[in-house]
Amino acid sequence: MIKGISALIAGALLLALVGCGESAAAATEEQRQRALAAGFDADLVYVLEVDGYNAAAGGSGVYGADGYQTIYVSESGDDLRLTVERATLDDITCPALPVPGAEGVDITVECTRDDDGWRRVAGDREEYAVLRDDLLVRVSGTRAGANLMREAALEARPATSKELDDVLPPDSEIVERGDISGDNAPNNDVGAGG
C-alpha cells in the first residue's frame, strides 16, 4: 500500500515538473532580455485559448507602467483583452482600477466579489479579475460575454517558450533609444541654446 502511495506521489511530482518546464519560468536568458527590452518581464506573458478568438496582430505588448497585454479578436470584431501585472486587488481598490477599453471620463467601475475573483463592469465593458500569487490577471470585453471572460481569466496560462518567441520582437528589431532615461521616460534635456 505504501509503495502504491509513493508511486502516486512520485508520478504527481513528475507531472508537475513537466508542466513547469513549459511555462514562462523556463524562458531562456535571451528571451528574458528581449522581453525587458520590449518593456515587460517574460513571466508576465500569459496566453488565452478561447474558441473563435485569435491574437490580434500588433495587439501584444506593454500594459501600464510595466505590465503585459494581449488583445484577442473574433471574426465579428469583438475583443478580449488579457492584462497581467504585478499588482493586488481587494474590495477597496477594485473600484479605482479602470477597465481597459471602457470609454468616458466619469465612468464608474462596479465590483462584485466572486468565489475566484472579481466581476467588474464599466460602461459597456465587463472584466473578470483574478489574483495568482503576486500577479493580477484580467480579461475584459463587451458585457455580453461575462461568463466567457470569467472562464478565460481562470484558464489563462503562462506562455510556453515557443509562444514567447512568437510574441517577442527579434533582437534585430530592438532599437536602443538615446532619448530614454533609466526609468524609460524621455530625456528632454535640450542643452544650451535649445
N, C-alpha and C positions, 0 to 999 in steps of 0.2 A: 504493500500500500504506500509506504513512504517513498519507494523508488518511483512509483507512478506519479506521485505528487511532485517529486523532484524533477521528473522529466517534463511535467506540465509547466513548472516554473521556468525551467531552462528554455523550453520552447517559447514561452511568452517573452522572456528577455531577448531571445534571438530575434523574434518578430519585431520587438520594439527597437532594437538596434538597426535592423534592416530598414525600418520606416524612417528612423532618424537620418540615415545615410542619404536619403533623397531630399532632405529639406534644405532650406537656405543656410542652415548651420553648416552644411557641407560645402558652402561656396568656397571656391579657390581664393587665394590671396589676390590674384589678378582680377577676379570678379568683384571682390570687395573694394578694390581700388577703383575700378571702373564705376561702381555704384556711388562711391564717395565723390568721385569727380563729377558725377551727374547730379549730386546734391542730396543723396539719401543713403541709408545703410542697407546693405543687401538683405539683412534679416527682416526688413520691413516689406519686402516684396512678397505679397500674397497673391493668389490667383483664385478665380471662381470658375466653376464648371456648371453653367446654367443652360438648359435646353433653350435654343432659339436666340441666344446672345453670344456675340463674339467680341473680342477685344478690339476697340476702335484703333485704327492706325493713328499714331501720334497721341493716343489717349493715356499713355503711361508716363509717369514722372513725379516730380516733387509735388507734395501737397503741404501747404502751410510753410512753416519755417524749415522743417526737416523731415516731414512725413512722406508717405508714398501714396499715389493713387493710380488706379487704372479705371478707364471708362469702358463699359461694355455696351454694345448697341444691338437691337433686334432689327429685323428686316423692316418692321413697321416704323422704326425710328425711336422707339422707347429706349431709355438708357438706364443702366445701373452703374452707380459709382461706388467703387470699393476704395476706402481710405484706411490706412494703417498708420498709427502714430504711437510714439511712446507717451502715453497720457493716461489719466484716470478719468473716471466719470462716476458721479454719485447723484443722489436726488437733488442736491443743492446746485451743483454745477451743470446739470443736464440742460436746463432751460437757457443757459447762457451760451451754449455751444451752437453755432449756426449749422444748419443742414445744407450741405453742398447743393448748389443749383437752385435753391429757393431764392426767388427774386423779391425785391421790395425792401424799403428802409425799415419799416415798423413791423415786420413780420415777427410774431412771437413763436417760440418753439414750445410745443406741448409735449411733456414727457410722461410716459406711463411705464412703471416698473413691470417687468415681465419675469417669469421664472429664470430665464437665462440672461437677460439684459434689459434694454430699454427700447420701447417703441417711441419714436419721435416724429412729430408732424410739424411742418412749417409751410403754410400756403398750400400749393398743390403737390408738395413733395413730402414723402414719408421716408423714414430711415429706421433701421434696426442697428443698435449698437451693443457690442458685447466686449467684455474685458477678458484678455488672455494674458495672464501674468502681468507684465508691465506694458502690454500693448492694448490699444483701443482699436478694435476692428469694427468698421461701419460700412453698411451697404444702404445706399439711398436710391430713390427713383420716384416715379409718379405714384400717387396714392392708390391706384388700382391694384398694386401688387404687394400689399402689406405682408402676406404670408410668404410670398416669393422672397422678399428681402430678408425676412427672418431666417428662412431656410438657408439662403445664400450666405448670410453673415455667420451662421453657425457652422456651415460647411467650408467656408473659406480656409485655405491652407497655404503654408509657406511654399514658395516656388521651388521646384527642383533645380538642379544645376543647369540642365538643358533649358528650362523655362527662363532662368536668369539670363542665359546667353541670348535668348530671343528678345528680351526686354532691354538689356543694357546696350548702350552705343559701343561700337568697336573702339579700341584705343585710338585709331586713326581719326575718329570723329570728335574726340575730346580736345577742345581748344582751351589752352590756358589764356585767361583774360588778364591783361596787365592792369586793368582798371578796377579789379576786385580786391578788396582788402580781406584780412583774415576771417571776418565774420560773413563773408560773401556779399557785403554791401558795396556798392560802387564807391570808388575813391574819386571824389570830385575836387581834389586839390587842383587849382589852376595855376599856381605859381605867379611869379612877377609879371605884371602887365596883362594878366589874363582874365 
